[in-house]
Amino acid sequence: MTNDYVSVRRNMAAQSSQGQFRTSNSMQAAFGRQLAELQKTVTQYTNRRNQDVVQISASSFSSEVSASTEAKLAELREIAKNADYTGMSYGEISAAIWNRYNDAFGGNLGAFSIAGDEEMGIINNQYVEEIRQYVENPLKEDLAKELGFTQQENRAEFQKYFLPRLNEINREKLGYDGMTDDETEAAILEKYKGKDSILDFLNMQAELRITGVLRNKMGEEAYGQYYGTLCRQVDKTYFPQHYLDQIPFKPGEKYNTFLQKFDPDFFFSEMKSGVQRSTFRYFNYDVKGALLQSIDLAWSMYQT
């Protein structure tokens, strides 16, 4: 399409410069035919592009899940419709929802939220929507009444009150109710002591994240950078071809790989090397330095 287009435009320009379009009826007819051919070429190219997009969408971005997973998700949706949380605290509601989903999918809901494949992502998305509906959104409404302003009106100030409340709720649902950051971290490390699969690592990272331990230790900005880098590093380390070429995962491919042994020294050294090679622009703080410190902090949890 590009070569045809350029050719027609060049011919038109040449003819125009020679004054051939001004009085020649035959040239006007020829010009019309050229435009018609150009339009035909453009239409054919557009149709091919549209067909390619449809084929890519159908093959690479299908939202289908296995029959067993869809059956579980349908059952969980039905439970949510009939759930009665009257008289329950947000921590109790959150625990009830978490336990239903976590139990239904082998105790790996946390891992799914960090580096899951498409099916794991669909599971996590349904869980997150339920948590928002029954915990986070009502909590925000309650908090707005207490503070006298909404998150939309002053997000930064609202988050100062919302995040600690949410951390408390998440700690309660995971069994760390009333613990400090250090106590929560110690309890999580103890829980995963001796568990050495990639899946265990991801579940542990998820607990450190949703309880607020990592955010509080690293700081809001560094934590956000660390978490995004961690998610990418999992694919870069264990699925390099998928990461580079965006190849869709086969069903069960990621999960089976996650059952392999996790080598923290190899993983975190790879993560640090990637950060050291990277360039960070348009930030008002030392992103690379903050990231490297955050990685060292996470790494040190495997060296105790």
C-alpha positions as CSV (number, residue, x, y, z in Angstrom):
1,M,0.0,0.0,0.0
2,T,2.8,2.4,0.9
3,N,4.6,2.0,-2.4
4,D,1.4,2.4,-4.5
5,Y,0.5,5.5,-2.5
6,V,3.9,7.1,-2.9
7,S,3.9,6.4,-6.6
8,V,0.5,8.0,-7.2
9,R,1.5,11.0,-5.2
10,R,4.7,11.4,-7.1
11,N,2.9,11.2,-10.4
12,M,0.3,13.7,-9.3
13,A,3.0,16.1,-8.1
14,A,5.0,15.8,-11.3
15,Q,1.9,16.4,-13.5
16,S,0.7,19.3,-11.4
17,S,4.1,21.0,-11.6
18,Q,3.9,20.8,-15.4
19,G,0.4,22.3,-15.5
20,Q,-1.2,19.2,-16.9
21,F,-4.2,19.3,-14.6
22,R,-5.5,22.7,-15.6
23,T,-7.2,22.1,-19.0
24,S,-6.9,18.5,-20.0
25,N,-10.1,16.5,-19.7
26,S,-8.3,13.3,-20.5
27,M,-5.8,14.1,-17.7
28,Q,-8.6,14.7,-15.3
29,A,-10.1,11.4,-16.2
30,A,-6.7,9.7,-15.7
31,F,-6.4,11.5,-12.4
32,G,-9.8,10.1,-11.4
33,R,-8.7,6.6,-12.3
34,Q,-5.5,7.1,-10.2
35,L,-7.6,8.2,-7.2
36,A,-9.9,5.2,-7.6
37,E,-6.9,2.8,-7.8
38,L,-5.4,4.5,-4.7
39,Q,-8.7,4.2,-2.8
40,K,-8.9,0.5,-3.8
41,T,-5.4,-0.1,-2.5
42,V,-6.1,1.7,0.7
43,T,-9.4,-0.3,1.2
44,Q,-7.6,-3.6,0.5
45,Y,-4.8,-2.7,3.0
46,T,-7.3,-1.6,5.6
47,N,-9.3,-4.9,5.2
48,R,-6.1,-6.9,5.6
49,R,-5.1,-4.9,8.7
50,N,-8.5,-5.4,10.3
51,Q,-8.4,-9.1,9.5
52,D,-5.0,-9.3,11.1
53,V,-6.2,-7.5,14.2
54,V,-9.2,-9.8,14.6
55,Q,-6.9,-12.9,14.2
56,I,-4.4,-11.6,16.7
57,S,-7.2,-10.7,19.2
58,A,-8.8,-14.2,18.8
59,S,-5.5,-16.1,19.2
60,S,-3.5,-14.0,21.7
61,F,-6.0,-12.2,23.9
62,S,-8.8,-14.7,24.4
63,S,-10.6,-14.3,27.8
64,E,-11.5,-18.0,27.9
65,V,-10.7,-20.0,31.1
66,S,-10.8,-23.7,31.7
67,A,-14.2,-25.3,32.4
68,S,-13.3,-26.1,36.0
69,T,-12.1,-22.6,36.7
70,E,-15.2,-21.0,35.2
71,A,-17.3,-23.4,37.3
72,K,-15.5,-22.2,40.4
73,L,-15.9,-18.6,39.5
74,A,-19.6,-19.0,38.7
75,E,-20.1,-20.6,42.1
76,L,-18.2,-17.8,43.8
77,R,-20.3,-15.2,42.0
78,E,-23.5,-17.0,43.2
79,I,-22.2,-17.0,46.8
80,A,-21.5,-13.3,46.5
81,K,-25.0,-12.6,45.4
82,N,-26.5,-14.4,48.4
83,A,-23.9,-13.3,51.0
84,D,-25.1,-11.6,54.1
85,Y,-22.4,-9.6,55.9
86,T,-24.7,-7.9,58.4
87,G,-23.0,-7.2,61.7
88,M,-19.5,-8.2,60.3
89,S,-16.5,-5.9,60.4
90,Y,-14.6,-5.1,57.2
91,G,-11.8,-7.4,58.4
92,E,-14.2,-10.3,58.8
93,I,-15.9,-9.6,55.4
94,S,-12.5,-9.4,53.7
95,A,-11.3,-12.6,55.4
96,A,-14.5,-14.4,54.3
97,I,-14.0,-13.4,50.6
98,W,-10.3,-14.1,50.6
99,N,-10.7,-17.5,52.2
100,R,-13.3,-18.5,49.6
101,Y,-11.2,-17.6,46.7
102,N,-7.9,-18.7,48.1
103,D,-9.3,-22.1,49.1
104,A,-10.9,-22.5,45.7
105,F,-7.6,-22.0,43.9
106,G,-5.1,-24.0,46.0
107,G,-4.0,-21.2,48.4
108,N,-2.3,-19.3,45.6
109,L,-4.5,-16.2,45.2
110,G,-1.6,-13.9,46.2
111,A,0.7,-15.3,43.5
112,F,-2.0,-14.9,40.9
113,S,-2.1,-11.2,41.7
114,I,1.6,-10.7,41.0
115,A,2.6,-12.7,37.9
116,G,-0.3,-14.8,36.8
117,D,-1.2,-15.8,33.3
118,E,-4.5,-14.8,31.6
119,E,-6.6,-17.3,33.6
120,M,-5.0,-16.4,36.9
121,G,-5.6,-12.7,36.1
122,I,-9.3,-13.4,35.5
123,I,-9.5,-15.1,38.8
124,N,-7.8,-12.2,40.6
125,N,-9.9,-9.6,38.8
126,Q,-13.1,-11.2,40.0
127,Y,-11.8,-11.4,43.6
128,V,-10.7,-7.7,43.5
129,E,-14.1,-6.6,42.2
130,E,-15.8,-8.4,45.1
131,I,-13.4,-6.9,47.6
132,R,-14.0,-3.4,46.2
133,Q,-17.8,-3.8,46.3
134,Y,-18.0,-5.1,49.9
135,V,-14.9,-3.7,51.6
136,E,-13.0,-0.9,49.9
137,N,-15.8,1.2,48.5
138,P,-17.9,1.1,51.7
139,L,-14.8,1.9,53.7
140,K,-14.1,4.9,51.5
141,E,-17.7,6.1,52.1
142,D,-17.4,5.7,55.8
143,L,-14.0,7.5,55.9
144,A,-15.3,10.4,53.7
145,K,-18.0,11.0,56.3
146,E,-15.4,11.0,59.1
147,L,-13.0,13.3,57.3
148,G,-15.5,15.6,55.6
149,F,-13.9,15.2,52.1
150,T,-13.7,12.4,49.5
151,Q,-10.8,10.7,47.8
152,Q,-11.7,12.6,44.6
153,E,-11.5,15.9,46.4
154,N,-8.1,15.3,48.0
155,R,-6.5,12.0,47.1
156,A,-3.1,12.5,48.8
157,E,-4.7,13.4,52.1
158,F,-7.4,10.8,51.9
159,Q,-4.8,8.0,51.3
160,K,-3.0,8.9,54.5
161,Y,-6.1,7.7,56.4
162,F,-7.3,5.0,54.0
163,L,-4.2,3.0,53.5
164,P,-3.5,2.3,57.2
165,R,-7.1,1.2,57.6
166,L,-6.8,-1.1,54.6
167,N,-3.6,-2.5,56.0
168,E,-5.3,-3.4,59.2
169,I,-8.1,-5.1,57.4
170,N,-5.7,-7.1,55.2
171,R,-3.6,-8.1,58.2
172,E,-6.8,-9.3,60.0
173,K,-7.9,-11.4,57.0
174,L,-4.4,-13.1,56.8
175,G,-4.1,-13.8,60.5
176,Y,-1.8,-10.9,61.5
177,D,-4.4,-8.9,63.3
178,G,-3.0,-6.2,65.6
179,M,0.7,-6.8,64.6
180,T,3.2,-4.0,63.9
181,D,5.1,-3.9,60.6
182,D,8.1,-5.8,62.1
183,E,5.8,-8.4,63.8
184,T,3.9,-8.9,60.6
185,E,7.0,-9.3,58.5
186,A,8.5,-11.8,61.0
187,A,5.2,-13.8,61.0
188,I,5.1,-13.9,57.2
189,L,8.8,-15.0,57.0
190,E,8.1,-17.7,59.5
191,K,5.0,-18.9,57.6
192,Y,7.0,-19.3,54.4
193,K,10.2,-20.7,56.1
194,G,11.3,-23.8,54.3
195,K,8.9,-23.3,51.4
196,D,11.1,-22.8,48.4
197,S,9.1,-22.8,45.2
198,I,8.6,-19.8,42.9
199,L,4.9,-20.0,43.8
200,D,5.8,-19.8,47.5
201,F,8.0,-16.7,46.8
202,L,5.1,-15.0,44.9
203,N,2.6,-15.8,47.7
204,M,5.0,-14.4,50.3
205,Q,5.6,-11.2,48.3
206,A,1.8,-10.8,47.9
207,E,1.3,-11.0,51.7
208,L,4.2,-8.5,52.3
209,R,2.5,-6.2,49.8
210,I,-1.2,-6.3,50.9
211,T,-0.4,-6.1,54.6
212,G,1.5,-2.8,53.9
213,V,4.9,-4.1,55.1
214,L,6.7,-3.4,51.8
215,R,5.0,0.0,51.3
216,N,5.8,1.2,54.8
217,K,9.4,0.0,54.7
218,M,10.2,1.2,51.2
219,G,8.1,4.3,51.0
220,E,5.3,4.9,48.6
221,E,7.2,5.9,45.5
222,A,10.0,3.3,45.8
223,Y,7.4,0.6,46.7
224,G,5.5,1.3,43.5
225,Q,8.6,1.1,41.4
226,Y,9.7,-2.1,43.2
227,Y,6.4,-3.9,42.7
228,G,6.2,-3.0,39.0
229,T,9.8,-4.2,38.5
230,L,9.2,-7.4,40.4
231,C,6.2,-8.3,38.2
232,R,8.2,-7.8,35.0
233,Q,11.2,-9.6,36.4
234,V,9.3,-12.8,36.9
235,D,8.5,-13.0,33.2
236,K,12.0,-11.8,32.2
237,T,13.7,-14.5,34.3
238,Y,11.4,-17.5,33.9
239,F,9.7,-16.8,30.6
240,P,12.2,-14.7,28.5
241,Q,10.8,-15.7,25.1
242,H,7.3,-14.8,26.2
243,Y,8.5,-11.5,27.6
244,L,10.4,-10.5,24.5
245,D,7.9,-11.7,21.8
246,Q,4.7,-11.4,23.7
247,I,3.8,-15.1,23.0
248,P,0.6,-16.2,24.7
249,F,1.0,-18.8,27.5
250,K,-0.3,-22.3,27.1
251,P,-2.8,-23.4,29.8
252,G,-0.9,-24.4,32.9
253,E,2.4,-23.4,31.5
254,K,3.1,-20.6,34.1
255,Y,1.7,-22.6,37.0
256,N,3.9,-25.6,36.3
257,T,7.0,-23.4,36.0
258,F,6.1,-21.8,39.3
259,L,6.3,-25.2,41.0
260,Q,10.1,-25.1,40.4
261,K,12.6,-24.2,43.1
262,F,13.1,-20.5,43.7
263,D,16.7,-19.2,43.8
264,P,16.6,-15.8,45.6
265,D,20.3,-15.0,44.9
266,F,19.9,-15.6,41.1
267,F,16.5,-13.8,40.9
268,F,17.4,-10.7,42.9
269,S,20.8,-10.4,41.3
270,E,19.1,-10.5,37.9
271,M,16.6,-7.9,39.1
272,K,19.4,-5.6,40.3
273,S,21.4,-5.9,37.1
274,G,18.4,-4.9,35.0
275,V,17.8,-1.8,37.2
276,Q,21.5,-0.9,37.0
277,R,21.4,-1.0,33.2
278,S,18.2,1.1,33.0
279,T,17.9,4.8,32.6
280,F,15.2,6.7,34.6
281,R,14.1,10.1,33.4
282,Y,11.6,12.8,34.4
283,F,11.5,11.8,38.0
284,N,12.1,14.2,40.9
285,Y,13.9,11.6,43.0
286,D,16.7,9.0,42.5
287,V,14.5,6.1,41.2
288,K,17.5,3.8,40.5
289,G,18.9,4.3,44.0
290,A,15.5,3.7,45.6
291,L,14.9,0.6,43.6
292,L,18.3,-0.9,44.4
293,Q,17.7,-0.3,48.1
294,S,14.3,-1.8,47.9
295,I,15.6,-4.9,46.1
296,D,18.3,-5.3,48.7
297,L,15.6,-5.0,51.4
298,A,13.5,-7.8,49.8
299,W,16.6,-9.9,49.2
300,S,17.7,-9.6,52.8
301,M,14.5,-11.3,53.9
302,Y,15.9,-14.5,52.4
303,Q,19.3,-14.1,54.2
304,T,18.0,-14.3,57.8
